[in-house]
Amino acid sequence: MSHRILIDGREFVAERRTGIARFLEGLLLATHEKHPDWRLTVAIDQHSTLPTSLGGKAVKLHLPNLPELFWPALAKGQDLFVSPYPKLPLLKLPCPAIHTVHDVYYLTHPACRKHRLRTMISSWVLRRSISNAVHTWFTSKASQEACEILLGTKVECAEVYYSPVKSCFIPSSQIKAEQEPAYFLCVGNGGRHKNVELLLQAIRGTNLVLKCVGVGEEARARIRASCPDVAGQVEFLTAVDDMRLAELYREATALLFPSLVEGYGFPPLEAMACGTPAIVSDIPVLHESTGDMATYCSPHDTAAWQGAMLSMLDMSVRQRHSQNVLQWVQCRQGLEGWHGHIEDLEAVIGRE
């Protein structure tokens, strides 16, 4: 029997591949692979575009403007509504809904809490979304704990599912030549919580080269201004697709991920899947998602990051880390990694 699922696809913003977009793309590809007869309708707005990987696998519903009031009407005749974040429509939907909580830093980070009215509204939206969902998916135990501490109550009908990485992120079939390391890689949107400025401070006084992928124009200007004397050592790359990103991971000395807060963290796992070591912030969620297989530094200790980067210039150190990470990541790739999500989709639709 064919079923109909409506998906909030506004996170598919052109040339801005966020972790949430990567999660949603992977979920839809896995759902189509398991149930090719299901009709997946992805609603996008004027800022969004459907990933090419979903061509022929999902139906694009393009609306120039997509206010929240339209969602109940769009959901008529659907068996399920799926949102990649906890922002379910405020009005009651005619079908059950599942949403995902990646993080709650936008409610807990000091810089965000300065905007009290916005924080109050966002907190209310989170509570309402959780109460209206038949399932809440968390991307890590750390995110679930942070959410429950914030709300002061346990979230019912919740599951923690670690988001798998795409199968294109695999080691090179060729053995890397013993040559001087080319560059360090940082992948992320460049938001203040990504803490990219620390990396510029860390490469000061060295000849280390940093390449950044996914940083928006406004964030690039802010990051450059934080340490202008290393501008010649930093390159910002845009419009990088997954195949090119995989190459960048494989060719990098190490992946750098100095975030102050995270909900999960795709880039360290993608790098590890390519056989590249990851140096990440010493925060609980990144220990959880990387299985203690990365190198950990305080997100406030510039000297520690510089020392960790310099240590990776030793090929024997890099090779030791590369051998350790592959086993951890290999079981978190492909359709099998989405088994829990798809079981929940089947269970909810089966109850209808």
Buried (B, 14 or more C-beta within 10 A) or exposed (E): EEBBBBBBBBBBBEEBBBBBBBBBBBBBBBBBEBBEEBBBBBBBBEEBBBBEBBEEBBBBBBEEEBEEEBBBEBBEEBBBBBBBBBBBBBEEBEBBBBBBBBBBBBBBBEEBEEEEEEBEEBBEBBBBBBEBBBBBBBBBBBBBBBBBEBBEEEBEEBBBBBBBBBEBBBBBEEEBEEEEBEBBBBBBBBBBBBBBBBBBBBBBEEEBBBBBBBBBEEBBEBBBEBBEEBEEBBEBBEEBEBEEBBEBBBBBBBBBBBBBBBBBBBBBBBBBBBBBBBBBBBBBBBBBBBBEBBBBBBBEBBEBBBEBBEBBBEBEBBBEBBEBBBEBBEEBBBBEBBEEBBEBBBEBBEEE
